[in-house]
Every structure is written in C-alpha cells, then in structure tokens.
Amino acid sequence: MFTKTITATVLALSLAAGASTASAQTSDVVKVKVSVAGLNASSERGASIILRRIRNAAAEVCGPEPTAPLDRMAIFQPCVKSVTDHTVASLHNPMLTALNGGPSLSSTLASAR
C-alpha cells in the first residue's frame, strides 16, 4: 500500500491568500516528498514516525512559519493541519488516521469488517 515516498501537497498561495482553491494555477501547487522507506505503517511506532514526517512536510509546504502569533494561529497552523489531514486521509491507513486524531483505530478496524 505504501510506496517509498508519499507527497504532501497544498495549493499554498491560495490558502495563504484565503482565495478559492478553484482559482489556483498549477504553478501554485507545492509538493514535498516524504520518505517512508523501512517504516511499518501498520505499527504504532512506524505510523508515528510517518505522521511526524508528514507534519514536517506540511509545515515546509505552508511555510515559512510567521513570527506573529496571530498569523501563526490564523494562517500557518490551519494550513499545516489541512495538508496533514488531507495527506493522511489519502493514504487510507487506519493507524495513521487514528494517530492524527481521526476515528480510533478499533472503530476504524471494526467498520472495515
């Protein structure tokens, strides 16, 4: 299910400007590859490392982090959360979803049966 890399993507300029993502140009798309080589995404430890890498990539995509607290709270942190949530959801991995604050792993596994 996992390849050696995953990509965190955001329409960075559109999100930062508060514009509709539909109006974004292809050149506005920023992608960061995240290595998952050698990690077991089904284990809590492996998924935890992958999630941290996804969040770091999301911060890179959304950055640079503003020094002003209000900008950080209003623009940067929501961008990082959105990119992280979108990337995790696209991977369809119950452990990553649970660690990212989604449905609990037991609920996710039960609904998959």
PLY file of the C-alpha trace (Angstrom):
ply
format ascii 1.0
element vertex 113
property float x
property float y
property float z
element edge 112
property int vertex1
property int vertex2
end_header
0.00 0.00 0.00
2.83 2.42 0.77
5.50 3.28 -1.71
8.85 4.55 -0.54
7.62 8.15 -0.66
4.35 9.98 -0.22
3.64 13.53 -1.22
2.19 16.33 0.89
0.57 18.85 -1.40
-1.20 22.13 -0.92
-2.33 25.00 -3.04
-0.13 27.15 -0.85
-0.70 30.56 -2.36
-4.47 30.10 -2.48
-4.70 29.01 1.15
-2.41 31.76 2.37
-4.37 34.39 0.48
-7.71 32.95 1.54
-8.71 32.55 -2.11
-10.77 29.75 -3.56
-8.64 26.72 -4.45
-10.52 26.53 -7.73
-8.81 29.74 -8.86
-5.31 28.47 -8.15
-2.91 27.97 -11.01
-0.91 24.79 -11.49
2.26 26.72 -10.61
0.76 27.40 -7.15
0.96 23.72 -6.19
3.80 22.89 -3.82
4.81 19.27 -3.27
7.19 17.76 -0.74
8.16 14.09 -0.86
8.18 12.21 2.43
10.29 9.07 2.72
8.60 6.10 4.35
11.22 3.56 3.35
11.86 0.98 6.04
8.88 2.02 8.17
5.95 -0.21 9.04
2.86 1.99 8.65
0.77 -0.65 10.43
2.74 -0.37 13.67
2.14 2.48 16.08
5.84 3.38 16.12
6.20 3.37 12.33
2.97 5.28 11.76
4.01 7.81 14.41
7.26 8.49 12.57
5.44 8.77 9.25
2.91 11.19 10.75
5.70 13.37 12.15
7.34 13.41 8.70
4.02 14.33 7.07
3.54 17.19 9.55
7.09 18.43 8.93
6.50 18.31 5.18
3.20 20.14 5.62
4.99 22.87 7.60
7.53 23.14 4.79
4.74 23.40 2.21
2.88 26.03 4.28
5.98 27.93 5.46
7.77 29.93 6.33
6.22 29.96 9.77
5.16 33.52 10.67
6.71 35.11 13.74
3.50 36.94 14.61
1.34 34.71 16.87
-1.93 35.74 15.22
-0.62 34.92 11.74
0.70 31.61 13.02
-2.71 30.74 14.53
-4.85 32.13 11.71
-2.87 31.05 8.64
0.08 28.73 9.29
-1.34 26.22 11.79
-4.63 25.72 9.87
-2.62 25.19 6.69
-0.39 22.57 8.35
-3.44 20.81 9.78
-5.27 20.86 6.46
-2.31 19.49 4.49
-1.63 16.84 7.15
-5.30 15.79 7.31
-5.59 15.65 3.51
-2.38 13.63 3.13
-3.29 11.18 5.92
-6.81 10.72 4.51
-5.42 9.99 1.05
-3.32 7.14 2.44
-6.29 5.17 3.84
-4.23 3.83 6.74
-6.22 3.21 9.97
-3.17 3.60 12.24
-2.15 6.95 10.71
-5.76 8.14 10.79
-6.11 7.26 14.47
-2.78 8.87 15.42
-3.78 12.00 13.51
-6.87 12.36 15.68
-9.31 10.60 13.37
-11.58 7.79 14.47
-9.99 5.42 16.94
-8.11 2.51 15.42
-10.56 -0.03 16.89
-13.54 1.87 15.40
-11.82 2.13 12.05
-10.91 -1.55 12.03
-14.42 -2.57 13.15
-16.04 -0.57 10.36
-13.73 -2.20 7.82
-15.08 -5.68 8.65
0 1
1 2
2 3
3 4
4 5
5 6
6 7
7 8
8 9
9 10
10 11
11 12
12 13
13 14
14 15
15 16
16 17
17 18
18 19
19 20
20 21
21 22
22 23
23 24
24 25
25 26
26 27
27 28
28 29
29 30
30 31
31 32
32 33
33 34
34 35
35 36
36 37
37 38
38 39
39 40
40 41
41 42
42 43
43 44
44 45
45 46
46 47
47 48
48 49
49 50
50 51
51 52
52 53
53 54
54 55
55 56
56 57
57 58
58 59
59 60
60 61
61 62
62 63
63 64
64 65
65 66
66 67
67 68
68 69
69 70
70 71
71 72
72 73
73 74
74 75
75 76
76 77
77 78
78 79
79 80
80 81
81 82
82 83
83 84
84 85
85 86
86 87
87 88
88 89
89 90
90 91
91 92
92 93
93 94
94 95
95 96
96 97
97 98
98 99
99 100
100 101
101 102
102 103
103 104
104 105
105 106
106 107
107 108
108 109
109 110
110 111
111 112
